[in-house]
Amino acid sequence: MKSKKLICLVAVVAMLTSLLSGCGQQSANDSNVIKIGVNMEMTGGAATYGTAAVDGLKLAVKEVNAKGGINGKKVELVIVDNKSDAAESTNAITKLITDDKVCAVFGPATTSAVLAEIQVSEDNKVPILAPLATGAIVTVDKGAVRPFAFRACFIDPFQGKVLAEFLKKDLAVKNVAMLVDNSSDYSKGIAAVITEDLAKSGVTVVANEAYLQKDQDFKATLTKIKAKNPQALVVPGYAEEAAKIVKQARELGITCPIVGADGWDSPILVEVAGAKNMNNTYFTNHYSSQDPDPAVRKFVEDFKAEYNGKEPSFAAAISYDGAYLLFDAIKRAGSADPEKITAALANTKDLQLMMGKLSMDANHNPLKSAVIIEYKDGKQSMKTKIQPN
């Protein structure tokens, strides 16, 4: 009996050893790949930004893998569509962290979708890098820095100040009309900063009107605005509605400059508004494809070569740079450990990227430049570049 028990015990130990060995082999195989989750708006209302962001991200991954990856390991993207919906964003990050075991999550594009994933990120101590979400609340809530949330773009207060300065100095206006997306924290946040900064300089807001996402007819509101005879119309919203607003404003005879924010950067703008109607319009952006900087020129050429001549939008460009920001943090972390990557992201300083040097401030926001884009006959041109204070 003792002999039989001993034989059984040896068999069990051998089986466990084999199983553990198998698990160890699987772990070793997995360690040759760095999995990065992508929670992005691939369909739905914000898909124009999400799909462009993924294009830029994929190009960066292709480049880094062609050079041997990060610390000798290839980068693998796990992409989940959040369908431009906050609840789906929460589901997406849960899947990426729980099922796919990613070391970091890239995205989503919009502020509301990022806010929906933050709690899951914090609960699991996995960093998120938002490439396009400009809402200040993404990284700081009620004065407290969110420990695992980072962004690769400037924040709404910064571009609000840039727009206010542009209205005052470059356009030299004495009054403006505001038309704000009342269903968007993004739009309301930028508008609030612009209004506050203009008031300090004696620029009057003669009309302050609102609309909602998915609205189609803006003529009644624009007629009220026209009656106030503003020297500029400020529309800090997303491209889908902004395009219709510009088109209908011009049809009503509103000829003054129309000014927007980075949410304008989409092919939809010219397609819907029309090239002629877009003359005398301006918006803040993160980069310009017309920038003469050699690094930007190379990116534009490489992007066009990869995507059949398509012009890279700001979403593609900033996600490309955002990818390299994350790659650099993983490299400096020396592993795919999420908490080490988090620390490395926070300590980013003077990182040279395609659009210039980037440092992460204490609030997990990057210090980087902004540009003002002007439309001329349906084509974008860079009017000026503004450096952060």
Secondary structure, 3 states (H helix, E strand, C coil): CHHHHHHHHHHHHHHHHHHHHHHHHHHHHHCCEEEEEEEECCCCCCHHHHHHHHHHHHHHHHHHHHCCCECCEEEEEEEEECCCCHHHHHHHHHHHHHCCCCCEEECCCCHHHHHHHHHHHHHHCCCEEECCCCCHHHCEECCEECCCEEECCCCHHHHHHHHHHHHHHHCCCCEEEEEEECCCHHHHHHHHHHHHHHHHCCCEEEEEEEECCCCCCCHHHHHHHHHCCCCCEECCCCHHHHHHHHHHHHHCCCCCCEEECHHHCCCHHHHHHCCHHHCCEEEEECCCCCCCCHHHHHHHHHHHHHCCCCCCCHHHHHHHHHHHHHHHHHHHHCCCCHHHHHHHHHCCCCEEECCEEEEECCCCCEECCEEEEEEECCEEEEEEEECCC
